[in-house]
Amino acid sequence: MTERSDALDLESHVFTRGPRQIALSLKRSADRSWRRKAEPFRSAMSMLTFYQNRAGQNLSGAKKRLLEQAKDELRKLYGREPD
């Protein structure tokens, strides 16, 4: 699996952390990036989704849930919580 992107410089082992730590790390990377083409929230969410898609069926149920929780945390950090 890849943890590299042309748009974001990710911290090492970002996807091995808890949901909040993953979201905070992605937010930091997206907010700092000058190469991204979309707004920071979209770039961070895209990177998380990209990681999920690349891992595909190799992800355990627990890891899938953790990444979904990270998405929820990312939404909270950017004030994008559903009504």
SVG drawing of the C-alpha trace seen along z (x, -y; Angstrom):
<svg xmlns="http://www.w3.org/2000/svg" viewBox="-29 -27 37 36">
<polyline fill="none" stroke="black" stroke-width="0.4" points="0.0,0.0 1.1,-3.5 1.3,-6.3 2.7,-8.8 1.0,-11.4 1.9,-14.2 -0.5,-16.5 0.2,-15.8 3.3,-15.0 2.1,-12.5 3.7,-11.8 5.2,-8.3 3.0,-5.5 0.0,-7.8 -2.5,-5.0 -1.3,-2.9 -2.7,-5.3 -6.1,-5.8 -8.9,-7.6 -8.4,-11.0 -4.6,-10.9 -5.1,-9.9 -7.5,-12.8 -5.3,-15.3 -2.3,-14.2 -4.2,-14.3 -5.5,-17.8 -2.0,-19.0 -0.7,-17.7 -3.6,-19.1 -3.4,-22.5 0.3,-22.8 0.4,-21.6 1.0,-24.1 0.7,-21.4 -2.9,-20.4 -5.5,-21.3 -8.6,-21.2 -9.5,-22.7 -7.8,-21.1 -10.8,-19.1 -11.3,-17.5 -7.6,-16.7 -7.4,-15.1 -10.6,-13.1 -9.4,-12.0 -6.2,-10.8 -8.0,-8.7 -10.4,-7.3 -7.5,-6.6 -5.7,-4.6 -8.9,-2.6 -9.4,-1.8 -5.7,-0.8 -5.8,1.5 -9.1,3.0 -9.9,6.4 -6.6,6.6 -8.2,4.5 -9.7,6.2 -13.1,5.3 -11.5,3.5 -9.2,1.5 -12.2,0.5 -14.1,-0.7 -11.1,-2.6 -10.7,-4.4 -14.5,-5.2 -14.1,-6.7 -11.1,-8.7 -13.4,-10.1 -15.9,-11.2 -13.1,-12.8 -11.9,-14.6 -15.4,-15.9 -15.5,-17.2 -12.1,-18.9 -13.3,-20.8 -16.8,-21.6 -18.4,-19.3 -20.5,-17.2 -23.9,-16.1 -27.0,-17.9"/>
</svg>
